[in-house]
């Protein structure tokens, strides 16, 4: 189970200390998803292959996790502002608006190296920070601000979503 005390044991660790498949080439832009996959012991991985999501994995490779796969496996998902308050821990996703859509009751997220994911628990978000090259924990507003504000995000419209933890 993801509790703050368990998640804190990962703080400051580079991906190489968490995952034996941690080369930059092998994980592409999906280190946050890989971190979450290890913490929660998920045994499903990328279902697209590297041509679609640039993760470097063969289709169905359980050793490489991608953001979209986590999103699609979440039993319940929706807009972050509509997350049930009692849903903690859960996943928090940030993706370009053009890569997220709702078809009836079903949410879809397209592959994009700019998609981000974190593990939300009791007001904090744990994720792998590519710039600092280590696992970090931030207050929810700091996580959202880091991924939605500043010069590199100036021309993007983003969706903030939640996902219930997959089994």
C-alpha positions in Angstrom: 0.0 0.0 0.0 1.2 3.5 -0.8 1.6 5.4 2.4 3.6 8.5 3.0 6.1 6.6 5.1 6.6 4.0 2.4 6.8 6.6 -0.4 9.3 8.7 1.6 11.8 5.8 1.5 12.2 6.5 -2.2 13.0 10.3 -1.8 16.2 11.4 -3.4 16.8 8.1 -5.2 17.9 8.1 -8.8 16.0 5.7 -11.1 19.0 3.3 -11.3 18.5 2.5 -7.6 14.8 1.6 -8.1 14.8 -0.1 -11.5 17.2 -2.3 -13.3 15.8 -1.2 -16.6 16.5 2.4 -15.9 18.7 3.6 -18.7 17.4 6.9 -20.3 17.0 5.0 -23.6 15.0 2.2 -22.1 12.6 4.5 -20.3 12.2 7.4 -22.7 10.2 10.1 -21.0 8.3 7.8 -18.7 10.4 7.7 -15.5 7.5 8.9 -13.4 5.4 6.1 -14.5 8.2 3.6 -14.1 8.7 4.8 -10.5 5.0 4.4 -9.7 5.0 0.9 -11.3 7.8 -0.2 -9.0 6.3 1.4 -5.9 3.0 -0.3 -6.5 4.4 -3.5 -7.9 2.4 -3.4 -11.1 3.1 -6.3 -13.5 1.7 -4.7 -16.6 3.7 -2.4 -18.9 3.7 -0.5 -22.1 1.2 -1.8 -24.6 2.2 0.3 -27.5 5.9 -0.3 -28.2 8.5 2.4 -28.7 7.2 3.6 -32.1 4.1 5.0 -30.5 5.2 6.3 -27.1 9.0 6.5 -27.3 9.5 4.4 -24.2 11.9 2.0 -25.9 9.8 -1.1 -25.0 8.6 -3.9 -27.1 4.8 -4.1 -27.1 3.6 -5.7 -23.9 7.0 -5.4 -22.2 6.1 -5.5 -18.5 9.5 -4.0 -17.5 8.6 -0.6 -18.9 5.7 1.4 -17.7 4.2 4.4 -19.6 1.9 7.2 -18.4 -0.9 6.3 -20.8 -0.9 2.7 -19.6 -1.4 3.8 -16.0 -4.2 6.1 -17.0 -6.0 3.5 -19.0 -5.7 0.9 -16.2 -7.2 3.2 -13.6 -10.7 1.8 -12.8 -12.1 5.4 -12.1 -10.7 8.5 -13.6 -11.7 12.1 -14.4 -10.9 15.7 -14.0 -8.7 16.5 -11.0 -11.1 19.2 -9.7 -13.8 16.4 -9.5 -11.6 13.9 -7.7 -13.6 12.4 -4.7 -12.0 13.9 -1.6 -11.7 10.4 0.0 -9.7 9.1 -3.0 -6.2 9.0 -1.6 -3.9 7.6 -2.5 -4.5 8.0 -6.2 -2.7 8.9 -9.4 -2.5 12.5 -10.7 -2.0 13.1 -14.4 -1.0 16.1 -16.4 -1.4 15.9 -20.2 -1.8 18.3 -23.2 -5.5 18.9 -23.7 -5.2 17.8 -27.3 -4.1 14.3 -26.0 -7.0 13.7 -23.7 -10.7 13.2 -24.6 -13.8 11.7 -23.2 -15.9 9.4 -25.3 -19.2 8.9 -23.4 -18.2 7.7 -20.0 -14.7 6.5 -21.1 -11.6 8.8 -20.8 -8.8 8.3 -23.3 -5.2 9.6 -23.2 -2.9 9.5 -26.2 0.8 8.8 -26.1 2.9 11.9 -25.6 6.3 12.3 -24.0 5.0 15.4 -22.2 2.4 13.4 -20.2 3.2 13.4 -16.5 2.1 11.3 -13.6 2.5 11.4 -9.9 1.3 9.4 -6.9 -1.0 11.6 -4.7 -1.3 10.8 -1.0 -2.6 13.1 1.8 -1.9 16.4 0.0 1.5 15.5 -1.4 2.7 14.1 -4.8 5.6 11.7 -5.2 7.1 11.4 -8.7 10.4 11.1 -10.5 11.7 14.6 -11.4 13.7 14.3 -14.7 15.4 17.7 -14.2 16.7 16.7 -10.7 17.1 13.0 -11.7 15.6 11.7 -8.5 12.4 11.0 -6.7 10.8 14.0 -5.1 7.7 14.7 -3.0 5.9 18.0 -3.3 2.8 19.7 -2.0 0.0 19.3 -4.6 0.0 23.0 -5.6 3.8 22.9 -6.1 3.6 19.8 -8.3 0.8 21.3 -10.4 2.7 24.7 -10.7 6.0 23.0 -11.7 4.2 21.3 -14.6 1.8 24.0 -15.7 3.6 27.4 -15.2 6.7 29.0 -16.5 8.2 29.7 -20.0 8.2 26.1 -21.2 4.5 25.7 -20.6 3.4 29.1 -22.0 1.9 27.8 -25.2 0.2 24.7 -23.8 -3.2 24.0 -22.5 -3.2 21.1 -20.1 -5.6 18.7 -18.5 -5.3 17.7 -14.9 -6.8 14.3 -14.2 -7.0 11.7 -11.4 -7.0 8.0 -11.6 -7.9 5.4 -9.0 -5.0 3.0 -8.4 -5.3 -0.1 -10.6 -5.2 -3.5 -9.1 
